[in-house]
Amino acid sequence: MKGRTVLVTGATQGIGLAIAIRAAREGDESIVVVGRDPGKAPAAVEAVESAGAPCAFVEADLEDAHAPDRVFD
């Protein structure tokens, strides 16, 4: 997916974070990490940016039916 903006849910830890880091390493243009815990956001953003891509965090709990609307605002 080189050159694209990638949105990864559950990306403040675990598999989601690993996917975001790999996307950054493989040359994607920017990464958006979505997660429920804003306290974990700084470390996740730093990890992704250290892997080579600009990164933004969006707080959202995707169990909430209105969360996708907020993610894409």
LINTACOR-V292364 format. One line per field, one symbol per residue. phi: phi as a letter, one per 40 degrees, with the letter a starting at -180 (. if undefined). burial: 1 if it has 24 or more other ideal C-beta (glycine too) atoms within 12 Angstrom, else 0. A space follows every 50 residues. Layout:
phi->???
burial->???
This chain:
phi->.dgbcbbbcgccafcdcccccccccchccabbcbacbccccdcccccccc chbcabbbcabcccdcddccccc
burial->00000111111100011011101100010111111100001001101100 10101111110000000000100
